Amino acid sequence: MAVAANENDIEPRKVSFKGAKQALTAFAPPATASHAAQAFPPGGDLMTSPTSRPSIPRRRFLQAATAAAAFTIVPRRVLGGPKFVAPSESVRVALIGAGGQGKQDAKWLLRDHADAQVISVCDPYEQWDHGGNNGRLPVKAELEKLQAGKGTPVAVSDYADYRQMLDRESAIDAVICATPDHWHATITLAAMKAGKHVYCEKPLTHNIWEAREVARVGKETGVATQMGNMGHSGEGLRRTCEWIWAGAIGAVREVHAWGDGGRYVTGHGRPTETPPIPAGFDWDLWVGPRPPRPYHPSYTPGLWRGWWAFGCGCLGDMGCHNLDPAYCALHLETPLTVEATSPGVDSEITCYCTMYRYTYGARGDMPPVKVTWYDGGLRPATPDGVTPRELAFAGGNGILFVGDEGVIACAGWAGAPRLFPLEKRKEYEKLEPTLPRSQGHLRDWLDACKGGPAASANFQYGAGITEMVLLGNVALRAGTRIEWDAANMKATNTPKADALLREEYRPGWDIG
């Protein structure tokens, strides 16, 4: 399940959560404070805790604790079931998707966290070379070497089929899903239903129905979840929210965001050649829930984002990163309309040089706002009061907030904000933090696996921003503006969207 690596690591940062609940609403409008709490949960009281369970009378608890201490420390997973990992123990992780991104996620996990082990690797590829030596066997060897070098040797098991892995490897506590997009929902749902904590790369799912189903099951099972938009745990996103909620640029009426990807595949339609399937590659398994098609190297490795059957194009790739500051700060859960334009829309291949436009009504005391996404080299016009040179720092990925009293610009991956006009910047750089800070995207997830606070990009949050970006692709492929009824998950003005909201699954792979 080859995945191209393009994420950035976020270094751990120790913080105090004391008083965080009160701080969350310091600058947020009253009608939207709940969104801030969901986006930055300082504890289980603000949302479903991953380890919620009935309380135990104090006397009974002390008796049990004393008896246990008299013999040995019993792992909490033995007492409480597969969800729980004792704070003193390592979280035993399985990697599903041993491509560039999956391998990098696992290496970050092991490099920065002494209480994590990778004990199993799964991928239909035995080995492939696309920007590095990937596939389950090379990655297995690399992770074994890395863990041995840390003084914690692990014999890593390997599988082609994640179903066999989940069935046979009872020691797994948690799963990293770094597969192509079309696999995300199938694997995360299976893992959560098996009681495993899940970290899934973005976008969380391949269609909107899947996003809602993954959020529902994540909440019902109570496992610890985190989507792989690492910038959500960074300082930049928090400062952006704090500045906007403090009124640094007044009411925000326009947002412009962009990404530098999009040209994954050129041409039109499916390839007609039928070359042999490479040795050591289970192509039928890689296709998985999608309707069968002949193998071709134009699909994989590394090119699957360019096919609607397997990926979601540039918006799916980068939108969950670069739109995240706006989704979080401006509470963009429910657009009124979505439309998209591109030089050519193909039924098979994702588009290049595309613009997506979202309109939102008032949210609390925030005014209506228009959000535009650009990719394939397209960029927004430079706002008044800012020069192109001042915005050059953002490069090929970034976001602009245009308010009545100024502009905030951020680099991609929810990077650090810059405030214009410059005379305001020094004032707001002194603003005291009001939101809880993260200890790192993977660290927060590991802590949640051990019963700590829910991670901030948990699947309830991740499903929301995933739905936002996927709606753009629905409008593009439907070829018309969508008038969106979020409550009923329906485009009220066109039936063309229906088949794109919940896709066709191959018999035997239906997930609901």
N, C-alpha and C positions, 0 to 999 in steps of 0.2 A: 504494500500500500504506500506507494512512493509519494512523498510530500516534499515540496521545495521549502527550504528553510529561509525565513525572512523576518523572524521576530528578534526583539532585543531583550536582553536580560535586565531585570530590575533588582538592584542590590537590596538585601534585607536592611530594614531600618527599625531600630527599637523605639517604641513609643509607649506612652501611657494612655490608657483608655478612660482614666478617671474623669467623670463628668462629661463624657462624650455625648451621652443621650441629650443632655440639655443643650450642648453646643450645636447639635445638628440643626436646630431650627433658628439659630441666631439671626441669620440673614435670609433664610428661605421664606417665601410667602406662605402664610398659614395654610392655604389650600394645597400646597405642594410639599409640605414638610414630610409627609409619609414617603414620598419618593426619595428624599434625602436619606431617610432612615433605611430604606431598602438598599440604596446604593452603597451606603457606608455603615453596615450594621455593627455597632460596638458590642453587641451581646445578643443572647438568644431571646431577650424579651421583645426585641423589635421585629422579629420574624420567626418563622419556625426554626427552632434550634436543631442542629443535626443530631443531637443526642438527647432530645426530650424524652423523659420517662417519669413514671410516678415517683413522688417523694417517699423516703423511707423514715419511719419514726426514729428519732435520735438515739434512743436507748438501744433499739434493735441494730441500728447501724454501728454503734460503738461496740456492741457485743460481737458482731460479725467481724469488725475490723480487728479487734483484739485477738480473736481466735485465728484469723488469717495470719496476723503478724507473728503469732507463736510458732508457726511452721515455716511459711515462705511467702513471698509476694506472688500472688496468683495473677497472671495476665488478665486484664479486664475483658478481653475478648472471650476468655473461658467462662466468665461469670455472666456477661451481658450479651453474648451473641456476636455475630460476625461484624456488626457495625463498629464496635468499639475497639480502639487501640489505646493501651495504657500510655500515659505521658512519658513513662520511663522507657518505652519500647520503640523500636523502629517500625515505621510504616512500610509494609511489604507491598511493592508496586509491580504491576504488570504493564508493559508497554505494548500497545496494539497500534501498529503502523510504524515500521522501522525505516522510514525515509529520513530525509535531512532534518525536518522539523521534529519528528519523534525522537530521533537520536539526540538532537540538541536539547530537547526538553529533559530527557533522561540524564544527560551529562550535567546540565544545570542542577537538577535535583540532587545528584550525588556529590557534585562539587561543593555545593553551598550548605548542605544539610546532613549532618552526621547521623540523624535519626531516620534516614530513608534508605531503603534497599530496593534494587530492581531484581526481581527473582524470576521473571519470565518475559519472553519477547515473542510477539506474534506478527506474522506478515506472510501473504501468499508468495512473495518473492524470497527465494533463498539468498540471492545476491544480485545486485545491480549497481552499475556505476553511472551516476548522473549527478555531477557536482560533489562526488565523494563516494566512498565504498559503503553502500547501504544494503538493506535486506536483513532478514532475521539472523543469518549466520555471522556475517561480519559485525553486526551491531551486538549480538550476543557476546562475541569474543572481546569486543572493545569494552563492553560494560563489565565483563568478568575481570579484565585487566585493570580497569579503573577501580573497582571495588577491592581487588587484591592489593593494589597500591595504597589504599587507605587503611589496610590492616583488617578489612572485613570481607574476606573472600566469600563469594557466593557462586554456586553452580547454577547458572542461569538456564532454565529450560526454554525450549523453542517450539513453536507451533505454527502451522500454516493457517489453521482455522481457530478463530477466537472462541467458538462454541466448545471445542474440545478443551481448550485452555481453561475456560471458566468451569467446566465440568470436572476436570482432573486436578486442578491446582487449588486445593482448598485453603492453602496458606495465604492466598492473595487477599490483602486488605483493600487495595485501591487500584484503579486502572487509569492510565493515561491513554486517551484516544487521539491519535495524530494521523488518522487515515484521510483519504480523499473525502470530500464533503458528503457524497452520497451514502457513506457508511456511518456517519456520526450518530444519527438517531438510533439506528438498529443496534449498534454496539453499546451506546450509553444506556439505552433502555434495558438491554439484557443484563448489563453489569449492575445497574441500580436495583433491578428486581432480584438479583442474586445477593443483594446486601453489600455491594462494593461501593466505596467512594469513587467519584469520577472527576477527572480533569479532562476536558475536551477542548480541542482547538476550535478556533472560530472559522466560519460562522458555526453556531451551535448545531444547526441542521441544514438540510437541503431544501426544505419547503416549510411553509408557515404552519400547516397542521402539525408537522413533526415538532416544531418549536414549542407549540402549546402542549403537546403530549409529553415532551421531555420535561418541561417545567412542572406539569402536573405530577408526573411520577417522581420527580426529584423531591417535591414537597411531601408527597404521600409516604415515600420510603424513609425520609429523614436522613439520608446519607449526605456526606459532605461533598459539595460540588463547586467547580470553578471553571469558567470558560477562559480560553487562552488569549484574551486581549490584555496583555501584561501591563500596558500603560494605565489601565484602570486602577492599578495599585500604586501608581507613581505619584510624586509630589505635584507634577504639572496639572493633572486633572483636578486635584483638590484645590489648588490655588485658583484655577480658572473658575470653579464653582464659587469659591469664597468671594472672589472679586466681583463676579456677576451678581451674586446675591447681595453684596454690599452696595451695589449701585455704581460701580466704577465707570461703566459706560452708559448708564441709564437704561431705558427699555431697549431690548434687543429685538430688531425687526427683520434682520437678514442674517443668514449663516451661509457661508460658502466653504466647502471642503473638497479636497481632491486627492487622488492617488496616482502613482506613476506606472501602474501596471495595466494590463489589458490585452496586449498582443501575445497571447500564449500560443495561438494556432492561427494560421492564415488560410484563406480559401473559403469554400462553401461546401456544405453537406458532408456526409460520411466518406471516408476513403473506400475505394472499390477493390483495392488489392487485398489479398489474404495471405500474408507471409506466415511462416511457421511460428508457433508460440515458443519463446525462449525456454531452454531447459531450466528446470528448477522453478518455474513460475506457473502457479495455478490461476490461469486467466479466468476461468469460469467462476472461481471463488472471488476473485478481485471484482468482477462485475456485480456479484452479489445480488442485491435487491432490484437492480435495474433489469429490464428486458434483455435477453441475450443478444449479442452481436459478435461478429468475427473479431479476432485479435488484430490490432495494428499498432505499431510503435508511435503513431500520432496521438494515442490516448495516454500512454504511460510508458516509462516513468517521467514524471515532472511536467507533463503537458495537460493533465486532466482538468485543470481549472478552465481551460479553453473550450470545454464541452458541457453543454447544458445538462447532459445526462449524469455527469459526475461532479462538476464544479459549479461555481456561481459567478465567474468572471471577476473583474477588478473590484466591483462594489462589494461582492461577497468576501473577497480576500482582504481588502483594506478598509472597508466601511466600518467594521466593528472596532477598528483601531482609531481611525481619523475622525469619525463622527461621534465617538464616545463622549468627548467633552460637551458637545451640544446636547446629545440625548440625556445626559446626566444633569447638566446645569439648567436646561430649559424644559425638562420634563416632556419629552417628545414621544410619549407612548402611543398617541392616537392621531395620525394624520387625517385630515379631511379629504384631501385629494393627492394623488401621486401620478406623475407623467414622466415620460422619458423619450429622448430623441437620440438617434445614432445614424451615421451615413448608410448603414446597411444592417438589417436584422435577419439573421439566419436561424433556421429552426434547429440546427445542430450545434453551431459554433457560437460561443459568446462574443459579444460585440467589443469594438475598439472605438475610442473617441466618442464617448457617450456622456450625455448630461441627463441628470435625474432631478426632478423638481417636486418638493413636498410642500404642502400648505397645512398650517395648523391654526386652529382657532385660539381664542384666549384660554389661558390655563391659570386659574386663580387670578391674581392681579397682573400676570404677564400678558402682554398684548399678542395678537396674532403674529405669526412669524413665517417667513418663507425660507426653506432650506434647499440648497442646490449642491449637487455632487458633480464633479468633473473628473474624467480620466482620459487616458490615451494622449497626454500632453496638453489637454485643454486646461485653462486656468480662469479664475474670475477676474473681472476688472479691478484695478486698484482703488480702494475706497478713498474718498476725500480726506485730506489731512495726513495721508501716509504716502510715502514714495515707494516705487517698486524695489529700490535698493534696500529699504528698511524691512521689506518682507522676504528678501532673498534667503534669509536664514532657514525658512521653512523648506525650501527645496522642492523635491518631487512629491512630498506628502505633507499636508497641513490643513489648517482650518482657520477661518476668519469669522469673528462675531462683529457685526456692525450695529452699534447702538446709537441712540439719540445724542449721546454725549462723548462718543469715542469708539475706538476699535480695539479688540483683543485678537492677537494672532498667536497661533501655536504651531510648532512643528508637528510632524506626524507621530503616530503612536501616543497621542495625548501628551505631547511634549510640553515643556515649560512655557507659560504664557508671557507675551510681551504686550504692554499696555500703551496705547497711543490716545491722546497726545503725551509726549514724553514728560511734561511737567507733572502729570498725574502719577507717573510710575513710582517715583520715590515714595510718595504718600502711601500707595497701596502695597508696596513691598514691605512696609512696616506693619501691615495689618496682622493682628494676632491670629494664628490658626484656630479655626472653629470646628473642623472636622477631624475625626480620628484618623491617624496616619497608619499606613500599612507597614508590616514588617517584611514585605516582599510577596509577590504574587503566589509563588509556590509555597513559601513559608506559611502564609495565611491558610492555604488549602490543607497543608499538613497539620496545622494546629486545629483546624476544623475536624479533620479525621480523628483527632484525639479528644474531641468533645469541646473544643474552644468555640469562639464566635464563628458564625457563618462567614465564609469568604465573601468579599464585596462584589465579585462578578459571578456569584452563584447562578445556578441555572434559571431562577426566577428573573434575575436581572438580565442574564445573557440571552434568554429567550426573547425578551422585549426588544433589545437592540438588533438581534438577528431578524426578528419580524420586520423591523424598520427597513433594513437593507434588502431583504428578500422581496418586499413589496415593490421596490424600485424595479427589480427584474421582472416581476409579474406585469407591471405596467408596460415595460419595454417589449416583452414578448407578446402581450395581448394586443399591442399596437394602438392603444387608446388610453386616454386619461382614466384613472380609476377613482371613483367616489367610494370611499372606504367605510364600511360598517364594521367596526372592530368587534362589537359585542357579538355579532352573528358570523364573523369571519367571512365576509362576503363583499364583493364589489357590486354595489347596487345598480350600476348603470350598464353593466356588460356581462354576459355569460361567458365571454372568452377567458375570463380569469379563473373560472372554476377548476379546470383541469390542472392549473398551475399551482393552486393553493394546496392541493393534496394529490400527489402524483400516483402513477401506476406502479405497482410492485409485482415482481415476478412471483408466480405461485409458489407458496412455501415460505416466502420472505415477508409476508404482510405483518405489520407491527401493531395493528389495532383494528 
